[in-house]
Amino acid sequence: MKPACFSCGKERKGVEFRCTECGGIFHMFPDFPFRDKIEENFPYIRKWLTLGEIITPVVSMGKAYLKLDYLQPTFSYKDRGTRTMISYLAQVKKELGIESICEDSSGNAGASVAAYGRSAGFAVKIYVPSSTAGQKLSQIEAYGADINRIEGSREQVAVAAQHGRGIYASHVYMPEFRDGIRTLAYEIYGQFGKNLPQKIFVPTSAGTLLSGLAEGFIHLMNSGLIDRLPSLVISQPELMAPFCRDLRGTPVETGRVRSIADALVTINSPLRGMIMKRYAHMLDCIAVSESEIIKAHRDLAGKGVLTEFSSAVASAAWNKAGAEAGALIILTGNGLKNL
């Protein structure tokens, strides 16, 4: 199981984030049957870092199920991918002489990379948009990372991080990060068995959560453990909904726009094209308004579930799609980060 370019098939040589042949992105597909111990499904990791990860609970809330994936060490689902990526970088640290890592993030990925990166002994620099919420910046700083505020678009923030000192440990581009999200699909299978929800509502930005979740379910199906793939319902704000545009022709605002769902700020990258090409058969998309997001956030809080507004986007999409019974809603970020 080795990273190879999704576009041209060239194998990755080290820890580069883009293919040196064609500029494409690297990806990994499991080439073995599913193994019952989740960590054994990542054979390239010899020693796992841990900050106290858990199998996050699923709770029944009215007609829907909620997967409380914000109950991870840094309070977002991003820890699944970060743990895998940093575990791998830590084991090649001496061999490749890696001392520093850089990441660009609107908040949650930055906090996650800061926590795991510092625990592995790396110097960590996080590049953030100048508009990033204060609580998330405080969390990043608490872990001991340096913060570099960048004026401009989300793409300009990414470019700055790519030219920073050290390895670009990107949650969008690094294949180990996206691959680590497979653990979410395995947990859902462990909690539901073959009676998987027919629809899973997924808050979506660049698509890292989406691709890892899809790949995990495909691995389970190829291993004969499930006989159908769930429909993954991409949930995005109307102001930032490029996946919905691609799937449904939904209009998308142009220029610099801001949504209350600040963690779902999108960037233009080859990842979306790869997702559309490989997983389109299991995708749907719902775009929701700012008022629908606010209402969903309020309704969840009224039931004792405090999420980020960006997580509430998935609940808002479920409501807009008809509040179908038995659906699963992935809640990705802790609401304390918005206070």
C-alpha positions in Angstrom: 0.0 0.0 0.0 2.0 2.9 -1.3 1.0 6.5 -2.3 0.8 7.0 -6.1 -0.4 9.9 -8.2 -4.1 9.6 -8.9 -3.6 11.2 -12.4 -0.5 9.5 -13.8 0.2 6.6 -11.4 3.7 7.7 -10.6 4.8 6.4 -7.1 5.7 8.9 -4.5 9.4 9.0 -3.6 9.4 10.6 -0.2 7.0 13.0 1.5 6.3 15.4 -1.4 2.7 16.6 -1.6 2.4 16.9 -5.4 3.5 14.6 -8.1 6.8 15.7 -9.6 5.7 14.2 -13.0 2.3 15.8 -13.6 1.5 17.9 -10.6 -1.3 15.6 -9.5 -2.2 14.5 -6.0 -1.2 11.3 -4.3 -3.7 8.8 -3.0 -3.7 5.4 -1.4 -6.1 2.5 -1.8 -6.2 -0.5 0.6 -5.1 -3.6 -1.4 -5.9 -6.2 1.3 -9.0 -7.5 3.1 -10.3 -5.5 6.0 -8.6 -6.3 9.3 -10.7 -6.3 12.5 -8.2 -4.2 14.5 -8.6 -0.8 12.9 -5.0 0.3 13.2 -3.8 -2.8 11.3 -5.6 -1.4 8.2 -2.7 1.1 7.9 0.3 -1.1 7.4 2.7 1.7 6.6 2.4 3.0 10.2 4.9 1.1 12.5 4.2 3.1 15.7 1.1 5.1 16.3 1.1 8.4 18.2 -1.8 8.8 20.6 -3.3 11.7 22.4 -6.2 9.7 23.7 -8.4 9.1 20.7 -11.8 7.3 21.2 -14.4 5.6 19.2 -16.8 8.5 19.1 -20.4 7.8 20.1 -23.5 7.6 18.0 -26.6 8.9 19.6 -30.2 8.7 18.5 -31.8 12.1 18.3 -35.3 12.0 17.2 -35.4 10.5 13.7 -31.7 10.9 13.0 -28.5 9.5 14.4 -25.7 11.8 15.3 -22.0 10.8 15.2 -20.3 13.0 17.8 -16.9 13.0 16.0 -15.9 16.3 17.7 -15.1 14.2 20.8 -11.5 13.7 19.8 -8.4 15.1 21.5 -8.4 18.5 19.8 -12.2 18.5 19.5 -12.6 17.9 15.8 -12.7 14.9 13.4 -9.4 16.2 11.9 -7.5 14.2 14.5 -8.2 11.0 12.6 -6.2 12.2 9.6 -3.6 14.2 11.6 -2.7 11.2 13.8 -2.1 9.1 10.8 -0.1 11.7 8.9 2.1 12.8 11.9 2.6 9.1 13.0 4.1 8.5 9.5 6.2 11.7 9.4 7.5 10.9 12.9 8.8 7.5 11.8 10.7 9.0 8.8 11.8 12.1 10.7 15.4 11.1 11.2 15.8 9.4 7.9 14.7 12.5 6.0 15.9 15.1 8.4 12.5 16.6 9.1 12.5 19.2 11.9 9.7 21.5 11.0 6.2 21.2 9.5 3.9 23.8 8.0 0.1 23.7 7.5 -2.5 26.1 6.3 -5.8 26.0 8.1 -8.9 28.0 9.0 -8.6 26.6 12.5 -9.4 22.9 13.2 -6.7 21.4 11.1 -4.2 23.9 12.4 -5.1 23.0 16.0 -4.9 19.3 15.2 -1.5 19.5 13.4 -0.2 21.7 16.1 -1.1 19.2 18.9 0.1 16.1 17.2 3.1 17.8 15.5 4.4 19.2 18.8 3.9 15.9 20.6 6.1 14.3 17.9 8.8 16.8 18.5 8.4 19.0 15.3 8.5 22.7 15.2 5.1 23.7 13.8 4.0 26.8 11.9 0.4 27.3 11.1 -0.7 29.7 8.3 -4.2 31.0 8.8 -6.5 33.5 7.1 -6.4 36.9 8.8 -10.2 36.4 9.6 -9.7 33.1 11.6 -11.8 33.0 14.8 -9.9 33.9 18.0 -10.7 30.7 20.0 -9.1 28.5 17.4 -6.0 30.7 17.3 -5.8 30.5 21.1 -6.0 26.7 20.8 -3.2 26.5 18.2 -1.0 28.8 20.3 -1.6 26.7 23.4 0.0 23.7 21.8 3.1 25.7 21.1 2.8 26.3 17.4 3.8 29.6 15.6 1.0 31.4 13.8 1.4 33.3 10.6 -1.6 35.4 9.5 -2.0 35.8 5.8 -4.2 38.5 4.1 -5.9 37.4 0.9 -7.8 34.3 -0.3 -7.7 30.8 1.1 -5.5 29.8 -1.9 -3.0 32.5 -1.0 -2.8 31.1 2.5 -2.1 27.7 1.1 0.6 29.0 -1.2 2.3 30.7 1.7 2.4 27.5 3.7 3.7 25.6 0.8 6.7 27.9 0.7 7.2 27.9 4.4 10.3 26.4 6.2 9.8 22.6 6.6 7.6 19.9 5.3 4.1 21.0 4.0 2.0 18.7 6.2 -1.2 19.5 4.4 -4.6 18.1 5.5 -5.7 18.5 1.9 -2.7 17.2 0.0 -0.9 14.7 2.2 -2.3 11.2 1.3 -1.7 9.9 4.8 -4.1 12.5 6.2 -6.9 11.6 3.9 -6.2 7.9 4.3 -6.6 8.3 8.1 -10.2 9.3 7.7 -11.0 5.7 6.7 -11.2 5.0 10.5 -14.5 6.9 10.6 -16.1 4.5 8.1 -14.8 1.5 10.1 -16.2 2.9 13.3 -19.6 3.4 11.7 -19.6 -0.1 10.4 -18.7 -1.3 14.0 -21.6 0.6 15.4 -24.2 -0.3 12.8 -23.0 -3.6 11.2 -24.5 -4.4 7.8 -27.5 -2.2 8.7 -25.7 1.0 7.7 -27.7 4.2 7.3 -28.8 4.6 3.7 -27.8 8.3 3.9 -24.9 9.9 5.7 -24.8 13.7 5.8 -21.2 15.0 5.7 -20.0 18.7 6.2 -17.8 19.3 3.3 -15.1 21.8 2.4 -12.1 20.6 0.3 -13.3 17.0 0.6 -10.8 15.2 2.8 -13.5 13.9 5.1 -15.6 12.9 2.1 -12.8 11.0 0.3 -11.6 9.1 3.4 -15.1 8.1 4.4 -15.9 6.9 0.9 -12.7 4.9 0.7 -13.4 3.2 4.0 -16.8 2.1 2.9 -15.4 0.9 -0.4 -12.8 -1.1 1.4 -15.5 -2.7 3.6 -17.5 -3.6 0.5 -14.6 -5.0 -1.3 -13.9 -7.2 1.8 -17.4 -8.6 1.6 -18.5 -7.1 4.9 -21.2 -4.8 3.5 -23.4 -5.4 0.5 -24.2 -1.8 -0.4 -22.5 1.6 -0.2 -24.3 4.4 1.7 -25.1 7.6 0.0 -22.8 10.4 1.2 -24.7 13.6 1.2 -22.3 16.5 0.8 -23.5 19.4 3.0 -22.3 22.9 2.2 -23.3 26.5 2.7 -24.9 28.1 -0.3 -22.2 30.7 -0.2 -19.4 28.1 -0.6 -20.8 25.1 -2.4 -18.5 24.0 -5.3 -19.4 20.3 -4.9 -23.1 21.2 -5.3 -22.3 23.2 -8.4 -20.5 20.2 -9.9 -23.2 17.7 -9.0 -26.4 19.7 -9.3 -25.5 22.9 -11.1 -26.2 24.9 -8.0 -25.1 28.6 -8.3 -22.0 29.5 -6.3 -21.0 33.0 -5.1 -17.8 34.2 -6.6 -15.1 36.4 -5.1 -14.3 36.6 -1.4 -17.4 35.5 0.5 -17.8 34.6 4.2 -20.2 32.2 5.8 -21.0 31.6 9.4 -19.7 28.1 8.7 -16.2 29.4 8.6 -14.5 26.0 8.8 -16.0 25.1 5.4 -14.1 27.8 3.5 -13.1 26.0 0.3 -9.9 26.1 -1.8 -9.5 25.3 -5.5 -7.5 22.0 -5.6 -7.3 18.9 -7.7 -8.9 17.0 -4.8 -12.4 17.9 -5.8 -11.9 16.5 -9.4 -10.5 13.3 -8.0 -13.4 12.9 -5.7 -15.9 13.5 -8.5 -14.2 11.0 -10.7 -13.9 8.2 -8.2 -16.9 8.5 -5.9 -19.6 10.3 -7.9 -21.7 7.1 -7.8 -22.2 7.4 -4.1 -22.6 11.2 -3.7 -25.4 13.6 -3.4 -25.3 17.3 -2.3 -27.4 19.8 -0.4 -26.6 23.5 -0.1 -28.1 25.4 2.8 -28.7 29.1 3.6 -27.1 31.0 6.5 -30.5 31.1 8.2 -30.9 27.3 7.9 -27.5 26.8 9.4 -28.3 29.1 12.3 -31.6 27.3 13.0 -30.0 23.8 12.8 -27.3 25.0 15.2 -29.9 26.3 17.7 -32.0 23.2 17.4 -29.0 20.9 18.1 -28.0 23.0 21.1 -31.6 22.9 22.4 -31.2 19.1 22.5 -27.9 19.3 24.4 -25.6 19.0 21.4 -23.2 22.0 21.0 -21.4 21.9 17.6 -19.6 24.4 15.4 -21.9 26.2 12.9 -19.9 24.3 10.2 -21.0 21.0 11.8 -24.6 22.2 11.9 -24.5 22.5 8.1 -24.9 18.7 7.9 -28.0 18.9 10.2 -29.4 21.8 8.2 -28.9 19.7 5.0 -30.7 16.8 6.6 -33.7 19.1 7.5 -33.8 20.5 4.0 -33.7 17.1 2.4 -36.8 16.1 4.3 -35.5 14.9 7.7 -35.5 11.3 6.6 -35.7 8.8 9.4 -32.6 6.6 10.0 -30.0 9.0 8.5 -26.7 9.6 10.1 -25.3 13.1 10.6 -21.6 13.6 11.1 -20.8 16.3 13.6 -17.2 17.3 13.1 -16.3 20.3 15.4 -17.0 21.2 19.0 -19.2 24.2 19.5 -17.0 25.7 22.2 -14.7 26.8 19.3 -17.4 29.3 18.2 -18.0 30.9 21.6 
